[in-house]
């Protein structure tokens, strides 16, 4: 099996080295990412110690900047090369917590082909899949997902036994999720991770609605009572003020505004609806969102 050598440094040292080389080359972060041929967001994953950086990238940057590699006190770690079946296991982080929230919302895993899927609305969630979900697969696990649009839904997936096993160890249920979802303790115990988890969950499985003509309502629905209560308690813990129903959690008025201020959703459809409410005091209806996208008849995800 092929192997790759990665840096194995103390927290913060990858950022120090990258920042030093960036300044020595007198380039931007974008230009640095282009040199080693990774997405810009991956650079910040390295800087924040979410992922270990390949030694080959550092060697290339040192060569271009005439920097002696031996001047850095380096420790390295050999990891099997990542292909469709293998991943680099990420550290616990805000990004991983948000990805877990995405899976808890609109994701599922299957043992049949070791598939990990995220399925959303083909029209309203297109940008979210492209800008958030696909980069999560790439930047967290070094996997290149595939996408397919079918029956009004966009499916983003990978087939990876290693990722399947990684998620299984986090107690993510195989197959149907009803009454099987348990929020990992490492997410509950960290406020930043909790916020990120709720962001991923809301971006995929939440909604911004018109309550009355000139009022807003934010909702999240689940058919798993225990999980719904756990999400409710987590929201209360981080300073939100939700209302708990039998199958849903709701925010109204100022509570909805506070939700956006704390959670900072990434899904553009939620952001558009919320911003339109702030401007016009009216939340766009779903049929208006489809009309805006040039779709006459609403499709279902």
Residue pairs with C-beta under 8 A, 6 or more apart in sequence:
1 80
1 81
2 80
2 81
3 78
3 79
3 80
3 81
4 54
4 56
4 78
4 79
4 80
4 81
4 82
5 54
5 55
5 56
5 76
5 77
5 78
5 79
6 52
6 53
6 54
6 55
6 76
6 77
6 78
6 79
6 88
7 14
7 52
7 53
7 54
7 55
7 58
7 74
7 75
7 76
7 77
8 52
8 75
8 76
8 77
9 17
9 74
9 75
11 49
12 49
14 46
14 47
14 49
14 52
14 53
15 46
15 47
15 48
15 49
17 58
17 72
18 32
18 43
18 46
18 47
18 53
18 61
19 47
21 32
21 58
21 61
21 62
21 65
21 67
22 28
22 29
22 32
24 65
24 67
25 31
25 32
25 61
25 64
25 65
27 35
29 40
29 43
29 44
30 40
32 43
32 61
33 39
33 40
33 42
33 43
35 60
35 61
35 64
36 57
36 60
36 61
38 57
39 135
39 138
39 139
41 135
41 139
42 51
42 138
42 139
45 51
45 95
45 139
45 140
46 52
46 53
48 93
49 91
50 90
50 91
50 93
50 95
50 96
50 139
50 140
51 88
51 90
51 91
51 139
51 140
52 77
52 79
52 88
55 74
55 76
58 69
58 72
58 74
59 69
61 67
62 68
62 69
79 88
80 86
82 88
82 141
82 142
82 143
84 143
84 158
84 159
84 160
85 114
85 160
85 161
85 162
86 160
86 162
87 141
87 142
87 143
87 160
87 162
87 163
87 166
88 141
88 142
89 166
90 96
90 140
90 141
92 186
92 193
93 193
94 192
94 193
94 196
95 136
95 139
95 140
95 196
96 140
97 187
97 190
97 192
97 193
97 194
97 196
97 197
97 200
98 136
98 196
98 197
98 199
98 200
98 266
99 136
99 140
99 200
100 170
100 172
100 184
100 187
100 197
100 200
101 196
101 197
101 198
101 199
101 200
101 201
101 202
101 203
101 204
102 118
102 132
102 133
102 136
102 200
102 201
102 203
102 204
103 109
103 116
103 118
103 167
103 172
103 200
104 172
104 177
104 181
104 183
104 197
104 200
104 201
104 205
105 200
105 201
105 202
105 203
105 204
105 205
105 206
106 118
106 119
106 120
106 204
106 205
107 116
107 117
107 118
107 119
107 204
108 116
108 117
108 119
108 175
108 176
108 177
109 115
109 116
109 117
109 164
109 167
109 168
109 172
109 173
109 174
109 175
110 117
110 174
110 175
111 164
111 174
111 175
113 159
114 159
114 160
114 161
114 163
114 164
115 157
115 158
115 159
115 164
116 157
116 158
116 159
116 160
116 163
116 164
116 167
117 155
117 156
117 157
118 129
118 133
118 155
118 156
118 157
118 204
119 153
119 154
119 155
119 156
119 301
120 128
120 129
120 133
120 153
120 154
120 156
120 204
120 301
121 152
121 153
121 154
121 299
121 301
122 149
122 152
122 153
122 154
122 299
122 301
123 152
123 290
123 293
123 295
123 299
124 269
124 286
124 289
124 290
124 293
125 154
125 204
125 267
125 269
125 301
126 154
127 268
128 203
128 204
128 266
128 267
128 268
128 269
129 147
129 154
129 156
131 266
131 268
132 203
132 266
132 267
133 145
133 156
134 145
134 147
134 156
137 143
137 144
137 145
137 156
137 158
138 144
138 145
141 158
141 160
141 163
141 166
143 158
143 160
143 163
144 158
145 156
145 157
145 158
146 156
146 157
146 158
147 154
147 155
147 156
147 157
148 154
148 155
148 157
149 155
151 299
151 300
152 299
152 300
152 301
153 300
153 301
168 174
170 184
171 182
171 184
173 180
173 181
177 224
178 223
178 224
179 224
179 225
179 226
179 227
180 224
181 222
181 224
181 227
182 227
182 230
183 197
183 227
183 230
183 231
183 234
186 193
187 193
187 194
187 197
188 194
188 234
188 237
191 237
191 238
194 234
194 237
194 238
195 238
195 262
195 263
195 264
197 234
198 231
198 234
198 235
198 238
198 263
199 263
199 264
199 265
199 266
201 220
201 231
202 218
202 220
202 263
202 265
202 267
202 270
203 265
203 266
203 267
203 270
204 267
205 220
205 221
205 222
206 218
206 219
206 220
206 265
206 270
207 218
207 219
207 220
207 270
208 216
208 217
208 218
208 256
208 269
208 270
208 273
208 274
208 277
208 283
209 216
209 217
209 218
209 219
209 283
210 216
210 217
210 282
210 283
210 284
210 285
211 217
211 252
211 283
213 282
214 281
214 282
215 252
215 253
216 252
216 253
216 256
216 257
216 274
216 277
216 283
217 250
217 251
217 252
217 256
217 283
218 250
218 251
218 252
218 256
218 259
219 248
219 249
219 250
219 251
220 231
220 248
220 249
221 247
221 248
221 249
222 228
222 231
222 247
222 248
223 247
225 246
225 247
228 244
228 247
228 248
228 249
229 244
231 249
232 242
232 244
232 249
235 242
235 249
236 242
238 262
239 258
239 262
240 251
240 255
240 258
240 259
240 262
240 263
241 251
241 255
241 258
242 249
242 250
242 251
242 255
243 249
243 250
243 251
243 252
243 255
251 258
251 259
260 274
265 271
265 274
269 289
272 284
272 289
273 283
273 284
273 289
274 283
276 282
276 283
276 284
277 283
284 292
286 298
287 298
290 296
290 297
290 298
290 299
